[in-house]
Amino acid sequence: MSGELDFTPRTAQSDVYNANVARLFFHTHGKPRSVAAGTVLFTENAAGRSMFFLASGEVALARGGKPLDVIKAGEVLGEMSVFTGEPRSATATARSAIEVIELEASAFSSAIQQAPEFALMLLAIMIKRLRLALVMQMMGKGGAAGGVETIPTSGTVFDAALLKDLTSNFPARPPAFQPKNAVIMREGEAGIFMYVVMDGIVRITAGEKIVELVRAGGVFGEMALVDQSKRAASAAAGSDCSLMSINRNDFLSLIKTNPAFGLSLLKALAVRLRNTGRK
């Protein structure tokens, strides 16, 4: 995965990234391209219409004309804009003659249905990035100083159709009511559930900083289910709210059987990562 944020760790060095899995996914669903040295693959602030697997060579990333990162063979680039629907955050230029496999954004949804293991790997990578970003915030290199208006707000990760689908999947586990200020999860605890906000607002805090407000249709707590690490943040009800809980077994089953679920989580994590990085 690419270094679209200044603090993004090298994916090729990540213990959750498997270049062979990525290569197979792109080879099966994408289109190979030979690209000459100096060719611009995409430009900063342009719409993200495709993502790429770099089969050979190197690609330079720049933001505002300044060098940002170098993507090497075996890595993926351009994925963040595809997930979030936001403009590109950098310009990508071939440093030498390269071989890439391009996957259009319009084809990603159908492709991921056939390869849920790739979706799970992408989730794990973005969660690793997000945990690092939260640590940097807590160290004072970023943060939510200021009023509530400066705090990112998430919601509608799951649309009405997906929410209805989830409730029908778990009829024996109806949404639970949480009164205002009730503690839902604590930083440092083991993660047993992720939560979908059906109604109300939930405050997410890391250390003593509010890092996110999650509204109806939003999710939280999914990070610990993916990487089975301790909670990176705490959550409390910002108002009376109604939450649906999903355990790890159900989570893994949904990733494999419900592509819309995995795609929605990828988008939610990508947006959260960009919001955290901007701080």
Buried (B, 14 or more C-beta within 10 A) or exposed (E): BBBBBEBBBBBBEBEBBBBEBBBBBBBEBBEEBEBEEEBEBBBBEEBBBBBBBBBEBBBBBBBEEEEBBEBBBBBBBBBBBBBBEBEBBBBBBBBEEBBBBBBBBEBBEEBBBEBBBBBBBBBBBBBBBBBBBBBBBBEEEBBBEEEEEEBBEBBEBBEEEBBEBBBEBBEEBEBEBBEEEBEBBEBEEEBEBBBBBBBBBBBBBBBEBBBBBBBBBBBBBBBBBBBEBEBBBBBBBBBBBBBBBBBBEBBBBBBBEBBBBBBBBBBBBBBBBBBBBEB
